[in-house]
Amino acid sequence: KVFTQGNTQNTTQELDLAVMGQGFFQIENSDGQIMYTRNGQFHRNSEGLMVNSQGLPLEPQIQIPDNAVSFSVGVDGTVTTTTA
């Protein structure tokens, strides 16, 4: 396993995130088990949950309201949305 930080790059996807330094994103698999990843490519599913490319949600779950016009994640992991 490789746990070193790769190069970060800006994308056009608002929900693409990066772990700076040590750490992982927690996701929950279909059996309810917690898994760890450094892959920060996320999107919003039909229920508004942030999920990875396989549709597995972040843990703890982050739900983005339908009327959200902006979304940000602070360096401490705090998620903020602005609604219309």
Secondary structure, DSSP 8 states (H G I E B T S, - for coil): ---S-------S-TTB----SS--EEEE-TTS-EEEE---B-EE-TTSBEE-TTS-BBSS--B--TTEEEEEE-TT--EEEEE-
